[in-house]
Amino acid sequence: MTDRPRRFVIAVTGASGALYAARTMAALLERGCRLDVVVSEYGRRLLVEELGPEARAERLHDYLVERYGTSVGSGSITLHSNRDLGSTLASGGNRCEAMVIVPCSMKTLAGVAHGLSQTLIERAADVMLKERRRLIVVPRETPMSLPDLRNMVACAEAGAMVLPAMPAFYQKPETLEDLGAFIAGKILGALGIEHALFPPWGET
Ligand SMILES: Cc1cc2nc3c(=O)[nH]c(=O)nc-3n(C[C@H](O)[C@H](O)[C@H](O)COP(=O)(O)O)c2cc1C
């Protein structure tokens, strides 16, 4: 009997760092994962502004194959509308084991922290929390306001992992790709997936 592919929800919101989303999705797809992807309106804008028009949400999988190679074709992407609160992702019955919001804007962070469920991204995140599944939020903002900081605490208290988009420099990054790989590697590690996206500390 063949193993079922692992399934994850990936949400892309309107914070800078579209590269982090791209590298994370590519790394999961290379491992044959099935991704349910939701991109907010401003997430769509960021994908195009930071990666180019060829990275628009509707052709993300093709873009990732072109950028990271044919092995990315091993997995699959299903794109969901952020307005569709009737999506399978809005129900606790969905089969995704975890969700990553990468990058996560302060606005979506606030919505998750307060359980608003006004968009599919917020609702899917709330589903992860209520079902006690893993939710990883990757906030990017600087500096942060007190409400931003409180919202991160609220997310952590609710059971989410707050994994800020803060690349390290001990692995001697030389390219933007190295910075993207570092955050993607942190996310894969948090999902319990082995990777070689950056060398472990002490092995550089
Ligand atoms: C080019 C651009 C860059 C932005 N970068 C950030 C950012 O890094 N962090 C953030 O919290 N908001 C950022 N914003 C603002 C958010 O996109 C805005 O608050 C939006 O309402 C977020 O909505 P969403 O979470 O539904 O995507 C940016 C907006 C634009 C247009």
The ligand as an ORCA input file, in Angstrom:
! r2SCAN-3c Opt
* xyz 0 1
  C       4.005     46.293     -0.881
  C       3.365     46.073      0.458
  C       4.133     45.562      1.487
  C       3.561     45.334      2.745
  N       4.331     44.771      3.719
  C       3.780     44.481      4.920
  C       4.552     43.801      5.916
  O       5.723     43.472      5.725
  N       3.923     43.486      7.073
  C       2.612     43.786      7.324
  O       2.107     43.444      8.389
  N       1.850     44.448      6.388
  C       2.404     44.790      5.200
  N       1.653     45.433      4.236
  C       0.280     45.844      4.576
  C      -0.707     44.691      4.416
  O      -0.646     44.182      3.099
  C      -2.126     45.198      4.717
  O      -2.244     45.431      6.104
  C      -3.217     44.259      4.275
  O      -4.464     44.739      4.759
  C      -2.993     42.849      4.763
  O      -4.109     42.058      4.397
  P      -4.035     40.472      4.383
  O      -3.502     40.036      5.700
  O      -5.452     40.041      4.160
  O      -3.144     40.089      3.254
  C       2.196     45.654      2.975
  C       1.428     46.168      1.920
  C       2.008     46.375      0.682
  C       1.148     46.900     -0.421
*
